């Protein structure tokens, strides 16, 4: 390996080192505050090192990893999300547990795993990244070890994730058996000449591959774990599961499909379309009946991944652009929404029942407004980033004349309006003045991050030019 | 720049009212009066500058424009422009906006600061809708006005407010998304023909769409028909109007419904002339059904506010009828009707709102014989009920008369049926007067009569309605250049479409030319 390889890999190396540093620190002297600061420093250092790595682009480091602007873009997004989760987690863990420092170690490791995912163009690194991420997630989801729901969610995730990894591996094995290579480009070359002859291996391999990926993305019909895990996991962890683990997988899937030109295979596109339609319908309809905000957001995330798939199916540059933009918007919004739930948690536990939000606007106006902003963004209402995201998805869909999918998207998101609005209506509902007692102050750091997310939400919603340019500069490199 | 100010001033006033109004309700109210008052002054000044004493036969219909780059990567611009029609509606918006702030002075006592923020932002959104000349921007404003409206109904509304607010939001949002699809379709078709990505209205005008035009037109049409509201897209209306606080009802009936009609005038007809022609009969039939069905529903109500809400369906049915008659008289009538309906129905909602504030009921069965008790209020109600039924001498009559003359030329049968709507209007209007103000008192109501504030508001509205009824020239002259341009463009478009479409049309064209040359 040359020195340039190390420069290119710097973000990943720093992340791994930061995990070790936090580990050592907590071995020497436990201190929650120090752990948080070290974590944030590590994330910041990894972020800064990306600018140095940017000089080496694009660079294939060994056969496993490719560091290009696409990888760096998503790594940046992951670091950003991890930072927000660390801050929200700090407030949250302060309320409950004795052993808090380990949380940051697994958080850094999970970020490392996802960064490997978005940088991989080889099945080995893909699986490696995925497992680093998933194993860390087992710990994070079950982190509230005295809470039954958290443990249940952790075990559920463990069993289902392990099974889906098996599917994924088998799919990879079939593809390898057919093509004799595990590199994306190699597979692309091999498939190019083979489709007609032994298509069945490729097809079965890709199908199994999609099952594994579909589980991580939580699209229907692989979505069963989502509501339980979202509900049981601590709110900051839910934010991480909803954003980073799904986003990294979506980014990888996009890279793979572009590389092997998967958009040429109508069978696979048909399967993806069915998955997208099922996700949009199931997610939005099942959310209608829920009274638990975390479960509502879980079902809504299934629907959102369905929207992303619509853009995905469009293929080509438009798909890359729309999927990336939607992911950024979805990251900001989802982090905000779960961030609010974790900020609102107190000694009595998380406030995830819809009832506990009744009349919240009159008690805590700012955070309620932020939450309304997040929900409206999820609903795709103009002025918020979510609208720009949905706009790009529709643009991609209409641009490639996917009329059926686009119309289903419109219908289902109209259904979806109901449950977002229901939460907002609950927050704004009138309460008797006697019931309004002054609530305690919210943690400063968490509130600041939340304010930042809300500003980003409006900024992307009103003036998305910079975001669009950034994405065009960095992401379109792969297509 | 002046157009930007028109939008920014109410927005700023709303923000100030919210931030600084927490400690002083009076501040929130006055800053809102000031904000929308400045808008009113600006818009009237614009009108004086461009129309007072100006030759009405001029050809250039666009008065003021501003164009700035917004999201150049997608061909989206921040493009505002107004012509006569927009200017009339802007003046109406500012006037009704000012009125809604004034009449909420005593009605709204809770969360005053946030209330005024919402009112101001709805008005800013509506003003934006009337000015936006970039389809993306238009959609942006179109949706922007919904959220504060949702809050207005959902927070300050009456008993069933939550249901009404959610219903309103879902109806309008869902139809708006269909419009967004159509906008995108238009965008891509324009690009495939010219290689330019743009949402600019003026660039998109004249795009020849072929077979897609019907579907694209439907997307727009449904969105506007929901707002209008035309049968069968009207179910949200009665709930929203009834449950909203008075200011909300005034803005809904007076302004929000007009955005639907405006959308048809500005976008559906010019962008899709051929497809509009195709559905003209259907749209006129929907208009007639709205007229009659709305009137019947109105007559069946015992809730006074709901009754007035349904009369809107009926009155806006006339507008829909007129717009698809494709001639100048009908269109002039539609614009006249939009303005006068905004004022007369708005006034009726203010009256009901005042009665509910004082009596805590809207049930007509409990009213009756109010005339002895509140003579001033009853007299005002009488006036607006008569205006609403289209009594000659008031603006509404001019509007409906022009509409009927215009659409009679387009479709006789439909117009004759529509004319019966006038009879129904007379029935329900007089019914209100009889049941609420005449007859025996069913309960001993002791409520104060109108005070100076309300008398002032009603006086302004009465004067405008009477002046327009006797001398409608200002409105007609203001709208004329735009209507002329619109018709000219439509004819030109039809010509292009005829030339580019198949041989069957060409042969019929030849045939017509043949006939003409024979005559020569």
Interface residues (C-beta under 8 A of the other chain):
Chain A: X362 X376 X379 X381 X382 X383 X387 X391 X394 X395 X398 X399 X406 X407 X410 X411 X413 X414 X417 X418 X421 X422 X425 X428 X429 X430 X463 X464 X465 X468 X469 X472
Chain B: X70 X71 X72 X73 X74 X110 X111 X139 X140 X143 X144 X146 X147 X150 X151 X154 X155 X162 X165 X166 X169 X170 X173 X174 X177 X178 X180 X181 X184 X185 X187 X188
